[in-house]
Amino acid sequence: MGTTGAGDAEPAAPEPVLLTEPDGGTPEVVTTPDLLAAASGAIAAGYGPIAVDTERASGYRYSQRAYLVQVRR
């Protein structure tokens, strides 16, 4: 077994990058059927993985339906 010398230190880990907003900025909220059709077409025309996140209000006070759906490709 060899010995560890002073010049054998491991390199420092890179500084973490804080993610304060989505890459490319925050897109506009889709609020109309026409905007939904355009956004759906853009997603369908793309390639790669799709991320979906849904939010809902409390099922005890409100219905179980989704109140916010976020999709990112």
C-alpha positions in Angstrom: 0.0 0.0 0.0 1.2 3.5 -0.9 1.2 6.5 1.4 -0.9 9.6 1.0 1.1 12.7 0.4 0.2 16.3 0.8 -0.4 16.7 -2.9 -3.0 13.8 -3.0 -6.0 15.8 -1.6 -9.3 15.2 -3.3 -10.6 18.1 -5.4 -13.2 20.3 -3.7 -16.8 19.6 -4.6 -18.5 22.2 -6.9 -20.7 24.8 -5.3 -24.4 23.9 -5.5 -26.5 25.9 -7.9 -29.7 27.4 -6.4 -32.7 26.8 -8.6 -34.9 29.9 -8.0 -36.9 29.7 -11.3 -37.5 27.2 -14.1 -34.8 27.0 -16.8 -36.1 29.4 -19.5 -38.3 31.3 -17.1 -41.9 30.8 -16.0 -44.4 30.3 -18.9 -47.7 32.0 -19.0 -50.6 30.3 -17.3 -53.0 28.5 -19.7 -56.5 29.8 -19.1 -58.5 29.3 -22.3 -59.3 26.3 -24.5 -57.4 27.9 -27.4 -54.2 28.4 -25.2 -54.6 24.8 -24.0 -54.8 23.5 -27.6 -51.6 25.5 -28.5 -49.8 24.3 -25.4 -50.8 20.7 -26.0 -49.6 20.9 -29.6 -46.2 22.3 -28.5 -45.8 19.4 -26.0 -46.9 16.8 -28.6 -44.4 18.3 -31.1 -41.5 18.0 -28.7 -39.5 15.0 -27.6 -38.1 13.6 -24.4 -39.5 13.0 -21.0 -42.6 14.9 -19.7 -43.0 16.0 -16.0 -46.5 16.3 -14.6 -47.4 17.8 -11.2 -51.0 18.2 -9.9 -52.3 20.2 -7.0 -55.7 20.1 -5.3 -57.4 21.7 -2.4 -58.2 19.8 0.7 -60.6 16.9 -0.1 -62.4 17.5 3.2 -63.5 21.0 2.4 -63.4 21.0 -1.4 -63.8 18.4 -4.2 -61.2 15.9 -5.1 -60.6 17.5 -8.5 -57.3 18.9 -9.6 -57.1 22.7 -9.3 -53.6 23.1 -10.8 -51.9 20.9 -13.4 -48.3 21.7 -14.4 -46.7 20.0 -17.4 -43.1 20.5 -18.5 -41.2 18.9 -21.4 
